């Protein structure tokens, strides 16, 4: 948490020495991920810089509660890269014209998506440990039977009810947050 705050403050204050430390610590991991997932060197620079800009803009807008700067930053980079790949894949030529999405609009859409993800993650952390266990197994594709065995429930009906109640609780937490309407308007 301390290092997360230190790096966020460095970005906000423009502390070039600590920003250089961010580069030396995290750039190689981001580079490795992008190059191993259909990317090129120029993509690495773009994604890394866009992630820093996102962090800076978000930190100016609201207080970020980040447990691990590395995990949070890497998740932003992965999400940006996946979005970039999706756009490249969906870019088609129709009637000899390109359907172009400018970088500012694309970054704006990413920011909204990342804010939604952050809200989901924050509200997920507010759930009981039991609900986190149930939902994480469910969201990771386990069948009700597998959940029953892993979490030692008595019946599949109990598992179904627990999944339903935990999902409803998560949805309720998300929808009751004032940011929900802002991110979905």
Buried (B, 14 or more C-beta within 10 A) or exposed (E): EEEBEBBBEBBEEEBEEBBEBBEEBBBEEBBEBBEEEEBEEEBBBBBBEBBBEBBBEBBEEEEBEBEEBBEBBBBBBBBBBEBBBEEEEEEEEEEEEEEEEEEEEBBEEBBEBBBBBBBEEBBBEEBEEEBBBBBEBBEEEBEBEBBBEEBEBEEEEBBBEBBEEBBEBBEEBBEEBEBBEEBEE
